[in-house]
Amino acid sequence: QHAEQFEVVGSGPLNIICFRCIVSRSDPVELETLNRLNKQLLVAIQERGIAVVSPLVINNDTFALRMCIVNHRTQMSDMDHFMQQLLR
């Protein structure tokens, strides 16, 4: 639903999702700017207590966020809330 603003940069058979904010697919942003934005996003998520998200660096130059969903009670509404908070 928000593929214009975010991209999945890695996923696997586990409950881990790696993603980053890209601002806009139709108007690409420089990698350095995206890295700074995603670092700020990580801090904001942690400081606001939205979720526990950890940093990830891909190919030594791309900063992304990694989220591991481990609570067996997590529902799609929780993920919707997380996305709403990210967009905010």
Contacts in CASP RR format, 6 or more apart in sequence:
PFRMAT RR
TARGET T0000
AUTHOR 0000-0000-0000
METHOD contacts of the structure
MODEL  1
QHAEQFEVVGSGPLNIICFRCIVSRSDPVELETLNRLNKQLLVAIQERGI
AVVSPLVINNDTFALRMCIVNHRTQMSDMDHFMQQLLR
1 83 0 8 1.000
2 83 0 8 1.000
2 87 0 8 1.000
3 25 0 8 1.000
4 24 0 8 1.000
4 25 0 8 1.000
4 26 0 8 1.000
5 21 0 8 1.000
5 22 0 8 1.000
5 23 0 8 1.000
5 24 0 8 1.000
5 87 0 8 1.000
6 19 0 8 1.000
6 20 0 8 1.000
6 21 0 8 1.000
6 22 0 8 1.000
6 86 0 8 1.000
7 19 0 8 1.000
7 20 0 8 1.000
7 22 0 8 1.000
7 25 0 8 1.000
8 17 0 8 1.000
8 18 0 8 1.000
8 19 0 8 1.000
9 18 0 8 1.000
9 19 0 8 1.000
9 20 0 8 1.000
9 56 0 8 1.000
9 58 0 8 1.000
9 62 0 8 1.000
9 64 0 8 1.000
10 17 0 8 1.000
10 18 0 8 1.000
10 19 0 8 1.000
11 17 0 8 1.000
11 18 0 8 1.000
14 68 0 8 1.000
15 68 0 8 1.000
15 69 0 8 1.000
15 70 0 8 1.000
16 66 0 8 1.000
16 67 0 8 1.000
16 68 0 8 1.000
16 69 0 8 1.000
17 66 0 8 1.000
17 67 0 8 1.000
17 69 0 8 1.000
18 56 0 8 1.000
18 58 0 8 1.000
18 64 0 8 1.000
18 65 0 8 1.000
18 66 0 8 1.000
18 67 0 8 1.000
19 64 0 8 1.000
19 65 0 8 1.000
19 67 0 8 1.000
20 34 0 8 1.000
20 38 0 8 1.000
20 62 0 8 1.000
20 63 0 8 1.000
20 64 0 8 1.000
20 65 0 8 1.000
21 34 0 8 1.000
21 37 0 8 1.000
21 38 0 8 1.000
21 41 0 8 1.000
21 86 0 8 1.000
22 28 0 8 1.000
22 29 0 8 1.000
22 34 0 8 1.000
23 29 0 8 1.000
23 34 0 8 1.000
23 37 0 8 1.000
29 37 0 8 1.000
31 61 0 8 1.000
31 62 0 8 1.000
34 62 0 8 1.000
34 63 0 8 1.000
35 61 0 8 1.000
35 62 0 8 1.000
35 63 0 8 1.000
38 63 0 8 1.000
38 64 0 8 1.000
38 65 0 8 1.000
39 55 0 8 1.000
39 63 0 8 1.000
41 65 0 8 1.000
41 86 0 8 1.000
42 53 0 8 1.000
42 55 0 8 1.000
42 65 0 8 1.000
45 51 0 8 1.000
45 53 0 8 1.000
45 65 0 8 1.000
45 85 0 8 1.000
45 86 0 8 1.000
46 52 0 8 1.000
46 53 0 8 1.000
48 85 0 8 1.000
50 82 0 8 1.000
50 85 0 8 1.000
50 86 0 8 1.000
51 67 0 8 1.000
51 82 0 8 1.000
52 67 0 8 1.000
53 65 0 8 1.000
53 66 0 8 1.000
53 67 0 8 1.000
54 65 0 8 1.000
54 66 0 8 1.000
54 67 0 8 1.000
54 68 0 8 1.000
55 63 0 8 1.000
55 64 0 8 1.000
55 65 0 8 1.000
55 66 0 8 1.000
56 63 0 8 1.000
56 64 0 8 1.000
56 65 0 8 1.000
56 66 0 8 1.000
57 63 0 8 1.000
57 64 0 8 1.000
58 64 0 8 1.000
69 79 0 8 1.000
END
